[in-house]
Amino acid sequence: MAKLNFDIGARVHCTDGDCGKLLKVVVDPHTQRITDLVVEKGFLLTTDRVVPAEVVERTTDGDVYLELTGEALRSYPEYRDLEFAEPAPAV
């Protein structure tokens, strides 16, 4: 499997067009693996959405390609700050 790069601010593309920007990544604190992506609202989205990393087809410099249509992306949960915590700063 090719290594995926998730650059914050990267354009996110659905199978039917641009769907927003990569706002944040969600990392499992135990495994240090990216589990989810937060896609910032854009042309196809009216709210930020959380999608599992498994729906990523590929990444390139500055772009993330999802294996979803814009309509399918809208069915994923809305992102809410209160459900996610920032990591503690390294000491």
C-alpha positions as MATLAB code, in Angstrom:
seq = 'MAKLNFDIGARVHCTDGDCGKLLKVVVDPHTQRITDLVVEKGFLLTTDRVVPAEVVERTTDGDVYLELTGEALRSYPEYRDLEFAEPAPAV';
ca = [
       0.000    0.000    0.000;
       1.338    3.424   -0.951;
       2.058    5.925    1.793;
      -0.606    8.609    2.074;
       0.266   12.218    2.877;
      -2.355   14.316    4.588;
      -1.339   17.956    4.298;
      -3.643   20.293    6.222;
      -5.248   22.640    3.711;
      -5.014   20.125    0.862;
      -7.880   20.169   -1.635;
     -10.243   17.237   -1.135;
     -11.822   15.682   -4.212;
     -14.833   13.397   -4.416;
     -15.417   11.171   -7.434;
     -17.712   13.841   -8.888;
     -15.617   16.960   -8.182;
     -13.975   19.151   -5.557;
     -15.624   18.832   -2.161;
     -13.601   20.968    0.248;
     -10.271   21.195    2.050;
      -8.566   19.019    4.623;
      -9.138   20.839    7.906;
      -7.805   18.314   10.451;
      -6.791   14.705   10.877;
      -7.898   12.509   13.776;
      -5.147   10.340   15.276;
      -5.681    7.351   17.546;
      -3.538    8.209   20.594;
      -2.706    4.550   21.228;
      -1.587    3.514   17.746;
      -0.581    6.946   16.368;
      -2.500    6.084   13.179;
      -4.759    8.482   11.337;
      -8.305    7.198   11.730;
     -10.425   10.009   10.303;
     -10.237   13.200    8.270;
     -12.157   16.414    8.827;
     -13.201   17.858    5.477;
     -13.893   21.581    5.616;
     -17.047   22.786    3.973;
     -16.594   23.782    0.383;
     -18.327   23.673   -2.962;
     -20.249   20.443   -2.266;
     -20.490   20.725    1.539;
     -22.396   23.163    3.732;
     -20.855   21.835    6.975;
     -17.530   20.251    7.916;
     -17.658   16.429    7.829;
     -15.707   13.606    9.485;
     -14.834   10.707    7.182;
     -12.836    7.552    7.896;
      -9.321    7.423    6.449;
     -10.301    4.184    4.665;
     -12.279    6.145    2.047;
      -9.107    7.799    0.739;
      -8.214    6.473   -2.708;
      -4.907    8.345   -3.001;
      -3.091   11.552   -2.170;
      -0.781   13.790   -4.178;
       1.008   17.013   -3.281;
      -1.791   19.263   -2.098;
      -4.676   16.917   -2.989;
      -6.669   14.145   -1.288;
      -8.916   11.930   -3.441;
     -11.850   10.156   -1.781;
     -13.690    7.097   -3.080;
     -16.991    8.902   -2.415;
     -19.407   11.098   -4.308;
     -20.278   14.489   -2.867;
     -23.713   13.133   -1.967;
     -22.179   10.208   -0.054;
     -19.806   12.576    1.745;
     -22.767   14.604    3.026;
     -24.076   11.477    4.782;
     -21.048   11.343    7.128;
     -21.213   12.970   10.588;
     -20.793   16.716   10.993;
     -17.602   17.796   12.722;
     -18.092   19.344   16.156;
     -15.139   20.688   18.164;
     -16.552   19.459   21.452;
     -16.355   15.805   20.349;
     -12.619   15.995   19.639;
      -9.763   17.067   21.900;
      -6.432   18.599   20.965;
      -3.437   16.523   22.078;
      -1.549   17.618   25.147;
       1.635   19.516   24.313;
       4.833   17.472   24.428;
       6.902   18.165   27.510;
];
